[in-house]
């Protein structure tokens, strides 16, 4: 992998971590993007949705400038909250937009007694509708997402 590609990957990983931290969900980039199997995993980032003492959710970050490999997934997802992909004899995979992911993490964090700053809006549908409309038009709905795009 060339230096520009590696640098782009690092920027995207840092942006994802920064977005989670900004929303009150502890997260960190794994050193060497998981190549060293730091703390026993080879993931790009660790997300501590279960609190600081619970095991982290491990995540990979993939970035493609032309969307190669992502376009079909986005078309299938459409304006829905989730896309389930199920290959024969494999566990299902779920693809969800960032705003839905953060909402789910906020619910987990509150249920586990966490102190995350994600709060349910009195009119939760309005922010979700705004986020969905922005995503449907290809506009990031967050300053961090704009910087990462």
C-alpha positions in Angstrom: 0.0 0.0 0.0 1.3 3.5 -0.9 1.8 6.3 1.5 -1.2 8.3 0.2 -3.5 5.3 0.7 -2.1 4.6 4.2 -2.5 8.3 5.2 -6.1 8.3 3.9 -6.9 5.2 6.0 -5.3 6.7 9.1 -7.4 9.9 8.6 -10.6 8.0 8.3 -9.8 5.8 11.3 -9.1 8.9 13.4 -12.3 10.6 12.2 -14.4 7.6 13.2 -12.7 7.5 16.7 -13.2 11.3 17.1 -16.9 11.0 16.1 -17.5 8.4 18.8 -15.6 10.3 21.4 -17.6 13.5 20.5 -20.8 11.5 21.1 -19.6 10.3 24.5 -18.7 6.8 23.4 -15.0 5.9 24.3 -13.1 4.7 21.3 -9.4 4.4 20.3 -7.5 3.6 17.2 -5.5 0.4 17.5 -1.8 0.9 16.9 -0.6 0.0 13.5 -4.2 -0.4 12.4 -4.4 -3.8 14.0 -1.4 -5.3 12.2 0.3 -5.9 15.6 -2.7 -7.7 17.1 -2.6 -5.2 19.9 -4.5 -6.5 23.0 -5.3 -9.7 21.1 -7.3 -8.2 18.1 -6.4 -7.2 14.6 -9.1 -4.5 14.3 -8.6 -0.9 13.2 -10.5 0.6 16.1 -11.9 -0.4 19.5 -15.2 1.1 20.6 -16.0 0.8 24.3 -19.8 0.8 24.1 -20.1 -1.5 27.2 -18.1 0.9 29.3 -14.4 1.1 30.1 -14.3 -2.2 31.9 -16.3 -4.2 29.3 -14.7 -5.8 26.2 -14.6 -3.4 23.3 -16.5 -3.7 20.1 -13.8 -4.2 17.4 -14.2 -2.5 14.0 -12.6 -2.3 10.6 -12.6 0.9 8.6 -12.6 0.8 4.8 -12.4 3.9 2.6 -12.8 4.1 -1.1 -12.7 7.3 -3.1 -14.9 6.1 -5.9 -17.2 4.0 -3.7 -16.1 0.8 -5.5 -17.7 -2.1 -3.6 -20.0 0.2 -1.6 -22.4 1.4 -4.3 -24.5 -1.7 -4.4 -24.7 -1.8 -0.6 -25.9 1.8 -0.5 -28.5 1.1 -3.2 -29.8 -1.9 -1.3 -29.9 0.1 2.0 -31.8 3.0 0.3 -33.5 5.1 2.9 -33.9 2.2 5.5 -32.2 2.0 8.9 -30.5 -1.3 8.3 -29.5 -3.8 5.7 -29.1 -7.5 6.6 -26.8 -9.5 4.4 -27.0 -13.3 4.8 -24.8 -15.7 2.9 -25.6 -19.4 3.0 -23.8 -21.1 5.9 -22.5 -17.8 7.3 -23.6 -15.5 10.1 -25.7 -12.5 8.9 -24.0 -9.1 8.5 -25.7 -5.8 9.3 -25.0 -2.6 7.5 -26.3 0.6 9.2 -25.8 4.3 8.6 -23.6 6.2 11.2 -26.6 8.0 12.7 -28.4 4.7 13.4 -25.1 3.2 14.8 -24.7 6.1 17.2 -28.3 5.9 18.3 -27.9 2.2 19.1 -24.6 2.8 21.0 -26.3 5.5 23.0 -29.0 3.0 24.0 -26.5 0.4 25.0 -24.5 3.0 26.9 -27.5 4.2 28.9 -28.7 0.6 29.6 -25.3 -0.3 30.9 -25.3 2.7 33.2 -22.8 4.5 31.2 -22.2 8.2 31.3 -22.3 8.7 27.5 -23.6 12.1 26.3 -25.9 10.7 23.6 -29.3 11.7 24.7 -32.7 10.7 23.3 -34.3 13.8 21.7 -37.8 14.7 22.9 -38.8 14.5 19.2 -36.4 11.7 18.1 -37.9 11.4 14.7 -36.9 14.9 13.6 -33.1 14.5 14.0 -33.3 11.0 12.4 -35.3 12.4 9.5 -32.8 15.2 9.0 -29.9 12.8 9.2 -31.6 10.5 6.7 -32.4 13.3 4.3 -28.8 14.6 4.4 -27.5 11.0 3.8 -29.9 10.5 1.0 -28.6 13.6 -0.8 -25.0 12.6 -0.1 -24.4 15.4 2.4 -22.6 14.6 5.6 -24.8 15.8 8.6 -21.9 16.2 11.0 -18.8 18.4 10.9 -16.5 15.4 11.5 -18.2 13.5 8.7 -17.7 16.6 6.4 -14.0 16.7 7.3 -13.6 13.0 6.7 -15.4 13.0 3.3 
